[in-house]
Amino acid sequence: MWYFARELCVNATKNRKLLGLWNRPAAFMSTLLINQPQYTWLKELGLREENEGVYNGSWGGQGEVITTYCPANNEPIARVRQASVADYEETVKKAREAWKVWADIPAPKRGEIVRQIGDALREKIQVLGNLVSLEMGKILVEGVGEVQEYVDICDYAVGLSRMIGGPILPSERPGHALIEQWNPVGLVGIITAFNFPVAVYGWNNAIAMIAGNVCLWKGAPTTSLISVAVTKIIAKVLEDNKLPGAICSLTCGGADIGTAMAKDERVNLLSFTGSTQVGKQVALMVQERFGRSLLELGGNNAIIANVLYGPLHTKQAVSMFLGAVEEAKKEGGTVVCGGKVMDRPGNYVEPTIVTGLAHDASIAHTETFAPILYVFKFKTEEEVFAWNNEVKQGLSSSIFTKDLGRIFRWLGPKGSDCGIVNVNIPTSGAEIGGAFGGEKHTGGGRESGSDAWKQYMRRSTCTINYSKDLPLAQGIKFQ
């Protein structure tokens, strides 16, 4: 089976009986949060009781109707009609047609459109942050902060649109110029997870756009309302500039749409965020067609301590939390704090600290995606560095120390083998200016800043002969 968004998106209630919900009586609709007075702000984002989950210049969708829920109380928020395979086919065709227009626009002009998208997001930052908190379950400040990340990467991309390009290299042949030419790859497919339903799309979308690509987004089904709301904001900017809406297309969906994207040769780059297990399947399908993939997979970061957080995203996540606590006990761990589900509505669990496990306990090497902290005692620097590196994931790590030598050993070749290596700060909260991503089973992809833009472009090495001769490289002469 194929499960996207860290296997938890199945909570989106993919019940085929819901196909007839569009014509249900008003009494049924009134149970949705969107129809309750305290949630009327959802309509400021253009959301309704039933929302079309396909955008390719116009809104539609002929697939299943799903209901998304608030993790804080497990109440239904609203519904989204997902894409069918036919919708996907139509959207890909329109996106590739839109690319013919978008690729001809100079990069700085593309940057201007991205600037306008950032400004449009700024105007809706509070209400969109509210939606992230409501549908995903983050505390409000983190929901707003996630939208701010998208705004920030838009600002970054605007400047980058005037800077991308390759060098002019010295040629060994007289009368020759050697240059690197960077061009867009074409259509970038973006599959995002529930845990960062706005920021991860933003990292990919803003950079891909200024690079001259068009984008096709499939968010997690459990955060479909967020995907629709963000796309509505972007669509208005494109329409106001008389550009094809399919430049930023959306196909809400599940396994069928994700599989289609992975196997589709028309998708020139597939960016996937999710679990390592599913990422392996994605990588194999993309590699089978010699396509490009950008993978941001499991983290399992060291030293994360959750003390201020919202509910877990789904009921399944609560079950996984309880399973992990029991497994930790079986492997010799002692729960010194937490370990229980809170007696209140929603998917709330206690922050949990476990001690007494061996450093190589299987549960400690498993990404549970829950507020569980495993604490280990170590004797030497070399020992604890090795423990950090022995896990299969390699996203983020951090050390707290005032020892200058230890800092640089931690950053050096025998230190942390993660993609993000911090000192005296937590492992979360990466800035957009640096490349975001990890090593090993985390996938090796890089998004956001630094030279991550190169993943969204193809490079050509070009030799131009402006002389009257035809010399060969390496001084080869045919006598």
Secondary structure as GFF3:
##gff-version 3
##sequence-region A 1 479
A	DSSP	three_ten_helix	9	12	.	.	.	ID=ss1
A	DSSP	three_ten_helix	16	23	.	.	.	ID=ss2
A	DSSP	alpha_helix	26	29	.	.	.	ID=ss3
A	DSSP	three_ten_helix	33	35	.	.	.	ID=ss4
A	DSSP	three_ten_helix	37	45	.	.	.	ID=ss5
A	DSSP	beta_strand	50	52	.	.	.	ID=ss6
A	DSSP	beta_strand	54	55	.	.	.	ID=ss7
A	DSSP	beta_strand	59	60	.	.	.	ID=ss8
A	DSSP	beta_strand	65	70	.	.	.	ID=ss9
A	DSSP	beta_strand	75	81	.	.	.	ID=ss10
A	DSSP	alpha_helix	85	102	.	.	.	ID=ss11
A	DSSP	alpha_helix	107	123	.	.	.	ID=ss12
A	DSSP	alpha_helix	125	136	.	.	.	ID=ss13
A	DSSP	alpha_helix	140	160	.	.	.	ID=ss14
A	DSSP	beta_strand	168	169	.	.	.	ID=ss15
A	DSSP	beta_strand	176	184	.	.	.	ID=ss16
A	DSSP	beta_strand	187	191	.	.	.	ID=ss17
A	DSSP	alpha_helix	199	210	.	.	.	ID=ss18
A	DSSP	beta_strand	214	218	.	.	.	ID=ss19
A	DSSP	three_ten_helix	221	223	.	.	.	ID=ss20
A	DSSP	alpha_helix	224	240	.	.	.	ID=ss21
A	DSSP	three_ten_helix	245	247	.	.	.	ID=ss22
A	DSSP	beta_strand	248	251	.	.	.	ID=ss23
A	DSSP	alpha_helix	255	263	.	.	.	ID=ss24
A	DSSP	beta_strand	269	273	.	.	.	ID=ss25
A	DSSP	alpha_helix	276	288	.	.	.	ID=ss26
A	DSSP	beta_strand	292	296	.	.	.	ID=ss27
A	DSSP	alpha_helix	315	330	.	.	.	ID=ss28
A	DSSP	beta_strand	334	337	.	.	.	ID=ss29
A	DSSP	beta_strand	352	355	.	.	.	ID=ss30
A	DSSP	three_ten_helix	362	365	.	.	.	ID=ss31
A	DSSP	beta_strand	372	374	.	.	.	ID=ss32
A	DSSP	alpha_helix	381	390	.	.	.	ID=ss33
A	DSSP	beta_strand	393	394	.	.	.	ID=ss34
A	DSSP	beta_strand	396	399	.	.	.	ID=ss35
A	DSSP	alpha_helix	404	411	.	.	.	ID=ss36
A	DSSP	beta_strand	420	423	.	.	.	ID=ss37
A	DSSP	beta_strand	435	436	.	.	.	ID=ss38
A	DSSP	beta_strand	439	440	.	.	.	ID=ss39
A	DSSP	beta_strand	447	448	.	.	.	ID=ss40
A	DSSP	three_ten_helix	452	456	.	.	.	ID=ss41
A	DSSP	beta_strand	457	465	.	.	.	ID=ss42
A	DSSP	three_ten_helix	473	475	.	.	.	ID=ss43
###
